[in-house]
Amino acid sequence: MDIVHPRVAGIDVHKKIIWVAVRLPGDSLGERKVITRSFRTFWRQLQTMAAWLAELGVTDAAMESTGVFWWPVYHALAGAGIEVCVCNAAHMRNVPGRKRDIADCKWIAELHEHGLLRPSFIPAAEVAALRARTRYRKKLIEQRTSEGQRLSKVLEDGGIKIGSVASKLLGKSGRAMIEAMIAGERNPGVLADLAKGVLRRKTDELQMACDGRFTESHAQMCALHLDAYDHLTAKIAGLDVLVAGAAAPFAALIARLVTIPGIGPRTAQVIVAETGGDMTRFATSARLAAWAGLAPGDNESAGKRKKAAARKGNQHLKTAMTEAAWTVGRTATRPGARFRRLARRFGRGNEKKAAFAVAHTLICIAWAVMTRNEDYAEAGEQYYEQRDHRNREHLIRHHQQALARLGYQVTLTGPGDGHPPPGTRTPTTAPGQAA
């Protein structure tokens, strides 16, 4: 097998120690020499390791993406001018029965020597800064949601059912009632009178919802959860400012991504943070979708395609695009129309499949926007109907079968045979009668 990297290092990374195997040209033609050493993972030791590899003339190194422990190793090697290939551990499994640290680093070096390893995407410094902030913001939002759910459980234990009447428990009305109960108010009528806006129309229901066994113990727990919720809200607001600062270099690209239906500023920031905004890494939109884990899985054997789950992919990008798909499903846009068409096709209870498919559509649109550096051009909600109209026979057959499933007997008459002009209403008939 051809040697792609003649001077290469393979590194097996652990928390406290790393093992390094170096493969170099030997004394005779075709011979390879292997040198192995171990280093501690303190920063100065890693710099020593990088300097040692540079002295040996090593130009390329490979290692597994082991948790967060590879980060300082990568920065030490990159600082020494060595090209680093960080790989998925699942792509470089050793031969069974040879699981040792020294054997692992030698195996990694040998694979990379022949160019058999596929590097993972390592973002540039400014992209990494944005990525760290957007991921942390997502964690804080999830924690805030958890605090709201814990608060709801305490209220349920106290027999308080505000969440069953108000659409938003921690809206202005719900929050005013909860704070009043924490302060000691127990009168359902007084609590219900704190409702604001349209919720005042449900005063009778709110009185019943606020009549429970809410005790001082419940009040103390509600106060703790409410304080935690407010603290997280303040942290998220502060983090939004940091995210906006880190996203400033990508402002033009984010502005273009926001033109896509369902994608707001936060989702656009996540797309840039996870992909880097540079689509030269992805030759086609299908590759980006597969990398994000939004492409159907492949499992074909003997000419037969079997059911296969999508790959894990980039979970942060996958989650953001799926959330955007649920949002776009409520819009009068082409992606929104696609969501509703797929939801009808898959049937009730299978909306998640429609959301996944539309998330795939949205990431492909994002790829086109970033590749062409153009705003998204909306085709309109009527796009699919207009497209289907080109296949008139298919459209007629579709509606005829839909009416037949509802129990109607359909008789088709063409234009000029008593067919009403477009836009006119015709009397409806009961199921079973001729139309």
FITIKOL-779402 format. One record per residue (C-alpha): residue number from 1; residue in one letter; x, y, z. Coordinates in pm, 1 decimal. Last residue first. Layout:
num_residuo_xx_yy_zz
NUM_A_X_Y_Z
...
This chain:
num_residuo_xx_yy_zz
435_A_-7177.0_1399.0_-736.2
434_A_-7371.0_1076.1_-692.7
433_Q_-7492.8_1002.2_-344.8
432_G_-7315.8_766.1_-105.7
431_P_-7188.4_1038.2_119.9
430_A_-7412.5_1346.0_112.0
429_T_-7385.6_1595.2_-165.7
428_T_-7245.3_1946.6_-164.3
427_P_-7396.0_2219.7_-379.8
426_T_-7149.8_2381.1_-621.5
425_R_-6944.8_2695.1_-559.0
424_T_-6794.8_2889.6_-847.7
423_G_-6419.3_2973.6_-862.2
422_P_-6342.2_2794.9_-1188.2
421_P_-6635.6_2764.0_-1426.7
420_P_-6889.5_2490.6_-1359.2
419_H_-6859.0_2169.3_-1567.9
418_G_-7180.4_2120.7_-1763.9
417_D_-7001.1_1932.5_-2033.9
416_G_-6789.0_2221.5_-2165.7
415_P_-6494.8_2137.8_-1941.4
414_G_-6488.8_1767.7_-1851.6
413_T_-6735.5_1576.6_-1642.3
412_L_-6622.1_1331.6_-1375.0
411_T_-6871.6_1124.3_-1181.3
410_V_-6775.8_1067.7_-816.6
409_Q_-6950.9_840.0_-571.1
408_Y_-6868.8_967.8_-220.2
407_G_-6777.0_748.2_76.4
406_L_-6495.4_955.0_225.9
405_R_-6238.0_719.1_70.2
404_A_-6402.8_785.1_-267.1
403_L_-6355.3_1158.4_-219.7
402_A_-5980.2_1111.3_-163.0
401_Q_-5957.9_874.5_-459.9
400_Q_-6114.6_1133.8_-688.2
399_H_-5889.5_1406.0_-547.5
398_H_-5570.8_1207.9_-621.0
397_R_-5692.9_1088.7_-963.3
396_I_-5760.8_1444.9_-1071.8
395_L_-5417.8_1562.2_-950.7
394_H_-5235.2_1275.2_-1120.7
393_E_-5418.9_1339.3_-1445.5
392_R_-5334.4_1706.2_-1433.6
391_N_-4958.5_1661.2_-1393.3
390_R_-4866.6_2023.1_-1436.7
389_H_-5120.6_2097.2_-1166.1
388_D_-4895.6_1912.1_-924.1
387_R_-4630.5_2182.0_-956.9
386_Q_-4885.7_2454.4_-902.0
385_E_-5018.3_2272.3_-596.5
384_Y_-4664.2_2221.2_-470.4
383_Y_-4569.7_2588.1_-503.5
382_Q_-4894.8_2729.0_-360.7
381_E_-4733.0_2815.8_-27.0
380_G_-4489.3_3048.4_-198.3
379_A_-4163.8_3012.2_-391.3
378_E_-3957.3_3206.6_-135.9
377_A_-3616.2_3317.6_-263.0
376_Y_-3351.1_3268.2_7.7
375_D_-3084.4_3538.0_6.7
374_E_-2766.4_3480.1_-192.5
373_N_-2409.5_3386.6_-100.4
372_R_-2422.5_3096.7_-348.2
371_T_-2271.6_2843.2_-107.9
370_M_-2417.6_2985.5_213.0
369_V_-2770.7_3017.1_69.8
368_A_-2749.1_2677.0_-101.8
367_W_-2629.3_2505.8_217.6
366_A_-2907.3_2675.3_414.8
365_I_-3162.5_2540.6_166.0
364_C_-3018.4_2190.8_213.7
363_I_-3037.1_2238.0_592.5
362_L_-3402.6_2343.2_555.6
361_T_-3498.5_2042.3_342.5
360_H_-3338.8_1797.5_588.1
359_A_-3527.7_1969.9_870.3
358_V_-3839.0_1923.1_656.0
357_A_-3778.4_1546.4_649.7
356_F_-3720.9_1532.5_1025.5
355_A_-4032.4_1739.1_1095.1
354_A_-4240.8_1510.2_871.0
353_K_-4113.0_1204.3_1056.2
352_K_-4197.3_1373.8_1385.8
351_E_-4551.3_1435.8_1258.4
350_N_-4616.3_1062.6_1264.5
349_G_-4906.8_1063.0_1508.5
348_R_-5167.0_1127.3_1238.4
347_G_-5064.5_998.6_899.0
346_F_-4738.6_985.4_704.5
345_R_-4895.5_1144.9_396.0
344_R_-5086.0_1411.2_589.7
343_A_-4771.9_1509.2_784.6
342_L_-4575.0_1508.6_458.8
341_R_-4811.8_1755.4_294.0
340_R_-4818.6_1974.4_607.8
339_F_-4439.1_1990.5_628.4
338_R_-4409.0_2059.8_255.1
337_A_-4655.6_2348.1_282.1
336_G_-4444.0_2497.3_559.3
335_P_-4128.8_2455.3_348.8
334_R_-4308.2_2641.7_62.5
333_T_-4436.2_2914.1_290.6
332_A_-4758.8_2995.1_475.6
331_T_-4604.9_2926.5_817.7
330_R_-4704.4_2682.1_1092.5
329_G_-4478.2_2399.2_972.7
328_V_-4190.4_2648.5_973.3
327_T_-4172.6_2630.4_1352.9
326_W_-4161.6_2251.0_1370.3
325_A_-3888.7_2254.1_1103.8
324_A_-3688.3_2516.4_1296.7
323_E_-3686.9_2285.5_1599.5
322_T_-3557.4_2005.9_1375.1
321_M_-3286.8_2236.3_1239.0
320_A_-3165.0_2330.3_1587.8
319_T_-3164.2_1969.7_1707.8
318_K_-2963.2_1846.6_1408.3
317_L_-2713.0_2129.5_1442.2
316_H_-2641.7_2046.9_1806.5
315_Q_-2652.1_1670.1_1747.0
314_N_-2389.2_1673.0_1473.9
313_G_-2430.9_1331.7_1314.1
312_K_-2589.1_1032.3_1485.9
311_R_-2651.4_847.5_1161.0
310_A_-3006.2_807.1_1035.7
309_A_-3176.1_479.2_1115.0
308_A_-3190.0_202.1_857.2
307_K_-3482.3_12.9_704.0
306_K_-3366.6_-227.7_437.6
305_R_-3294.0_-173.1_70.6
304_K_-3262.9_-489.9_-136.1
303_G_-3018.9_-529.9_-424.3
302_A_-2826.4_-805.0_-251.0
301_S_-2765.5_-576.1_45.6
300_E_-2862.6_-215.7_108.4
299_N_-2863.7_-32.5_440.1
298_D_-2832.1_343.6_402.1
297_G_-2963.4_584.0_667.3
296_P_-3182.1_878.1_574.1
295_A_-3011.6_1219.4_591.6
294_L_-3046.5_1463.3_882.9
293_G_-2745.6_1349.8_1086.7
292_A_-2567.7_1685.1_1044.9
291_W_-2290.1_1523.2_841.3
290_A_-2551.4_1354.0_621.9
289_A_-2729.1_1684.9_559.0
288_L_-2397.6_1853.8_475.8
287_R_-2311.5_1573.7_234.6
286_A_-2652.2_1595.2_68.5
285_S_-2607.9_1970.7_19.9
284_T_-2314.5_1896.5_-205.3
283_A_-1936.3_1946.6_-202.3
282_F_-1931.8_1999.7_171.9
281_R_-1598.6_2128.0_304.9
280_T_-1614.2_2420.3_60.6
279_M_-1931.5_2519.6_245.7
278_D_-1762.0_2767.0_477.9
277_G_-2012.2_2896.3_734.9
276_G_-1814.1_2736.3_1016.9
275_T_-2053.4_2441.7_1014.7
274_E_-2144.6_2428.2_1385.6
273_A_-2111.3_2796.3_1475.1
272_V_-2262.3_2916.1_1146.4
271_I_-2568.7_2694.3_1184.1
270_V_-2599.4_2781.4_1554.6
269_Q_-2594.1_3154.5_1477.7
268_A_-2866.0_3104.8_1217.2
267_T_-3075.7_2919.8_1477.1
266_R_-3038.9_3210.7_1718.6
265_P_-3112.7_3475.4_1454.1
264_G_-3431.6_3304.8_1333.7
263_I_-3476.2_3017.1_1090.4
262_G_-3836.4_2909.3_1031.6
261_P_-3851.4_3049.2_679.0
260_I_-3504.5_3119.3_528.3
259_T_-3428.6_3495.2_519.1
258_V_-3248.6_3452.7_852.7
257_L_-2972.8_3265.1_671.1
256_R_-2886.2_3576.7_469.7
255_A_-2855.4_3797.0_779.3
254_I_-2639.9_3527.5_942.7
253_L_-2400.1_3540.7_647.5
252_A_-2370.2_3919.8_665.4
251_A_-2321.2_3918.1_1044.4
250_F_-2047.1_3651.5_1038.6
249_P_-1771.2_3865.5_1194.7
248_A_-2028.9_3988.3_1453.4
247_A_-2116.6_3637.3_1573.5
246_A_-1874.2_3646.8_1869.6
245_G_-2021.3_3979.5_1981.7
244_A_-2379.9_3858.3_1939.0
243_V_-2295.8_3544.0_2134.9
242_L_-2153.4_3752.1_2419.8
241_V_-2468.8_3967.6_2430.8
240_D_-2689.2_3657.2_2424.2
239_L_-2482.8_3524.8_2715.7
238_G_-2595.5_3814.7_2931.4
237_A_-2960.1_3747.0_2847.6
236_I_-2909.9_3375.5_2913.1
235_K_-2753.1_3451.9_3250.5
234_A_-3046.7_3676.1_3346.6
233_T_-3296.1_3405.6_3249.9
232_L_-3093.4_3151.7_3448.2
231_H_-3117.4_3365.7_3760.2
230_D_-3490.3_3420.6_3703.9
229_Y_-3554.4_3044.8_3681.5
228_A_-3337.4_2976.8_3987.9
227_D_-3531.9_3240.4_4183.8
226_L_-3861.2_3086.0_4069.8
225_H_-3744.3_2738.1_4169.4
224_L_-3642.2_2850.7_4516.7
223_A_-3959.7_3055.9_4571.1
222_C_-4174.3_2761.9_4458.9
221_M_-3995.1_2538.5_4711.3
220_Q_-4064.1_2781.2_4994.3
219_A_-4428.0_2825.9_4894.0
218_H_-4483.3_2449.8_4879.8
217_S_-4350.2_2419.3_5235.0
216_E_-4579.0_2704.0_5342.0
215_T_-4875.1_2504.6_5217.6
214_F_-5087.6_2496.7_4898.5
213_R_-5373.7_2255.1_4956.3
212_G_-5585.9_2372.3_4663.3
211_D_-5817.8_2645.0_4532.1
210_C_-5614.6_2830.1_4267.5
209_A_-5748.5_2622.7_3975.1
208_M_-6108.1_2662.1_4095.9
207_Q_-6069.6_3039.1_4107.0
206_L_-5892.1_3029.6_3771.4
205_E_-6189.0_2850.2_3614.8
204_D_-6425.8_3122.1_3732.2
203_T_-6191.7_3400.3_3621.1
202_K_-6155.9_3261.8_3267.3
201_R_-6235.5_3583.5_3080.0
200_R_-5961.6_3751.7_3281.6
199_L_-5714.4_3540.7_3081.3
198_V_-5772.8_3773.8_2784.7
197_G_-5560.9_4044.4_2947.1
196_K_-5440.6_4005.1_3304.5
195_A_-5517.7_3765.0_3586.6
194_L_-5462.5_3896.5_3940.5
193_D_-5836.5_3856.9_4013.8
192_A_-5785.7_3480.6_4017.1
191_L_-5557.8_3513.5_4320.6
190_V_-5803.8_3729.2_4511.3
189_G_-6088.4_3487.6_4437.7
188_P_-5880.4_3182.5_4527.1
187_N_-5789.1_3326.7_4872.2
186_R_-5451.9_3176.3_4972.1
185_E_-5217.9_3479.2_4978.6
184_G_-4898.2_3411.6_5176.1
183_A_-4620.7_3588.4_4982.0
182_I_-4546.8_3265.0_4792.9
181_M_-4913.2_3256.2_4691.9
180_A_-4888.4_3614.4_4561.6
179_E_-4572.8_3528.1_4369.0
178_I_-4751.5_3233.6_4207.6
177_M_-5052.6_3446.1_4110.7
176_A_-4838.6_3722.4_3958.2
175_R_-4632.2_3462.7_3769.2
174_G_-4940.6_3305.8_3617.7
173_S_-5074.1_3641.4_3499.6
172_K_-4749.9_3774.3_3353.5
171_G_-4660.4_3445.2_3186.3
170_L_-4488.7_3173.2_3386.2
169_L_-4762.2_2911.5_3349.3
168_K_-4828.4_2982.8_2981.9
167_S_-5152.6_2863.0_2824.5
166_A_-5340.1_2951.6_3143.7
165_V_-5615.0_2714.4_3254.5
164_S_-5440.4_2380.9_3313.5
163_G_-5115.1_2555.6_3410.3
162_I_-5296.1_2731.0_3694.7
161_K_-5383.2_2392.0_3846.6
160_I_-5284.1_2435.0_4213.2
159_G_-5341.3_2114.6_4409.9
158_G_-5026.3_2161.4_4617.6
157_D_-4856.6_1868.4_4447.3
156_E_-4951.0_2023.5_4113.6
155_L_-4787.0_2349.8_4220.6
154_V_-4466.5_2167.0_4313.3
153_K_-4470.6_1985.7_3978.3
152_S_-4511.4_2313.7_3788.2
151_L_-4209.0_2460.6_3966.0
150_R_-4004.4_2156.8_3867.2
149_Q_-4112.8_2206.3_3504.0
148_G_-4009.5_2571.7_3512.5
147_E_-3673.0_2473.7_3658.4
146_S_-3628.1_2218.1_3379.2
145_T_-3700.8_2483.9_3114.7
144_R_-3433.7_2704.6_3271.2
143_Q_-3184.9_2415.8_3255.6
142_E_-3265.1_2358.4_2887.3
141_I_-3215.0_2729.1_2814.7
140_L_-2883.5_2719.2_3002.6
139_K_-2765.2_2421.0_2799.7
138_K_-2858.9_2590.4_2470.8
137_R_-2669.6_2901.1_2579.1
136_Y_-2363.6_2686.6_2649.2
135_R_-2378.3_2546.6_2296.7
134_T_-2413.0_2893.2_2144.4
133_R_-2120.4_3028.1_2348.3
132_A_-1876.5_2746.8_2274.3
131_R_-1967.6_2755.0_1904.0
130_L_-1905.1_3129.2_1874.0
129_A_-1557.6_3092.7_2023.5
128_A_-1487.0_2787.1_1805.4
127_V_-1586.1_2986.9_1495.8
126_E_-1344.6_3265.2_1591.8
125_A_-1063.3_3015.9_1659.4
124_A_-1111.3_2811.6_1343.3
123_P_-1325.9_2500.3_1362.1
122_I_-1187.9_2144.5_1361.9
121_F_-1393.9_1926.8_1127.9
120_S_-1303.0_1561.0_1167.5
119_P_-1025.2_1401.3_966.8
118_R_-1078.3_1082.7_763.9
117_L_-812.7_819.1_827.0
116_L_-678.0_578.2_564.8
115_G_-399.1_802.0_436.2
114_H_-136.9_523.0_433.5
113_E_68.2_670.5_717.8
112_H_-255.5_761.7_892.6
111_L_-343.5_396.0_934.8
110_E_7.4_306.9_1052.2
109_A_16.9_591.0_1305.6
108_I_-323.7_494.7_1447.6
107_W_-212.6_131.6_1479.2
106_K_107.5_231.9_1657.0
105_C_-88.5_450.5_1899.6
104_D_-328.7_163.7_1971.1
103_A_-57.7_-98.9_2018.1
102_I_113.5_120.0_2279.1
101_D_-215.2_176.4_2463.3
100_R_-321.4_-188.3_2452.7
99_K_-622.3_-350.1_2288.2
98_R_-476.6_-618.8_2062.6
97_G_-735.8_-894.0_2105.2
96_P_-966.4_-757.8_1836.3
95_V_-780.0_-574.0_1555.0
94_N_-782.5_-200.3_1624.0
93_R_-1081.7_29.3_1575.4
92_M_-998.4_337.1_1370.1
91_H_-1327.2_474.0_1239.0
90_A_-1520.8_437.6_1566.0
89_A_-1272.1_667.0_1739.3
88_N_-1376.3_954.0_1511.9
87_C_-1063.1_1121.9_1390.0
86_V_-850.2_1427.8_1467.2
85_C_-590.0_1469.2_1191.4
84_V_-321.8_1719.2_1295.0
83_E_-81.2_1894.6_1057.7
82_I_227.7_1985.7_1259.9
81_G_335.0_2351.3_1273.1
80_A_450.3_2342.9_1637.1
79_G_147.6_2543.0_1752.4
78_A_-76.2_2287.8_1579.2
77_L_83.0_2011.6_1787.5
76_A_32.0_2194.0_2119.5
75_H_-321.9_2298.5_2022.4
74_Y_-419.1_1941.6_1932.0
73_V_-278.8_1797.3_2254.5
72_P_-464.8_2064.4_2455.8
71_W_-796.3_1966.6_2290.1
70_W_-750.8_1587.6_2286.7
69_F_-870.7_1549.2_2645.5
68_V_-1216.4_1693.3_2573.7
67_G_-1378.7_1356.1_2504.8
66_T_-1140.4_1134.5_2310.0
65_S_-1132.8_1259.2_1949.4
64_E_-880.3_997.1_1841.7
63_M_-534.5_1090.4_1722.2
62_A_-336.9_1154.6_1404.4
61_A_-11.6_1337.6_1335.2
60_D_147.2_1481.6_1022.5
59_T_476.0_1659.6_946.0
58_V_715.4_1465.3_1167.6
57_G_1071.6_1582.6_1105.6
56_L_1215.6_1407.4_1410.2
55_E_1293.2_1747.5_1564.0
54_A_929.4_1852.3_1510.9
53_L_812.0_1540.4_1695.4
52_W_1034.5_1625.9_1992.4
51_A_910.7_1987.8_1993.9
50_A_548.8_1865.7_2003.0
49_M_622.4_1629.2_2292.3
48_T_799.9_1905.2_2486.4
47_Q_499.5_2131.1_2429.9
46_L_277.8_1853.2_2563.6
45_Q_498.3_1822.5_2871.2
44_R_470.4_2197.3_2927.0
43_W_88.5_2175.1_2904.7
42_F_47.4_1887.5_3146.3
41_T_-69.8_1570.3_2972.0
40_R_218.3_1349.6_3077.7
39_F_419.2_1197.7_2796.7
38_S_481.2_846.4_2662.7
37_R_725.0_740.0_2392.8
36_T_725.2_510.4_2090.4
35_I_964.1_496.7_1793.0
34_V_889.1_292.2_1479.3
33_K_1127.0_257.4_1181.4
32_R_1001.5_162.9_836.7
31_E_1198.0_-26.1_569.9
30_G_1110.3_16.1_203.6
29_L_1464.5_110.8_103.0
28_S_1714.4_61.5_386.5
27_D_1790.7_266.7_697.4
26_G_1426.7_314.7_788.3
25_P_1181.0_591.7_693.9
24_L_987.5_713.8_999.1
23_R_682.2_598.4_1195.8
22_V_632.8_774.4_1528.9
21_A_419.5_626.1_1809.4
20_V_301.5_858.8_2088.3
19_W_130.4_747.3_2409.9
18_I_-56.6_1008.5_2611.1
17_I_-95.4_1037.8_2987.4
16_K_-328.3_1187.6_3248.1
15_K_-665.2_1211.3_3073.0
14_H_-591.1_971.4_2790.4
13_V_-488.8_1016.7_2427.1
12_D_-337.2_752.8_2197.7
11_I_-124.0_942.7_1947.0
10_G_-7.1_829.3_1603.8
9_A_282.9_1015.0_1444.1
8_V_383.1_1044.8_1078.6
7_R_692.6_1092.3_868.3
6_P_630.1_926.2_529.5
5_H_268.3_1049.6_499.2
4_V_98.6_902.7_190.6
3_I_270.9_564.9_186.6
2_D_127.1_346.2_-88.2
1_M_0.0_0.0_0.0
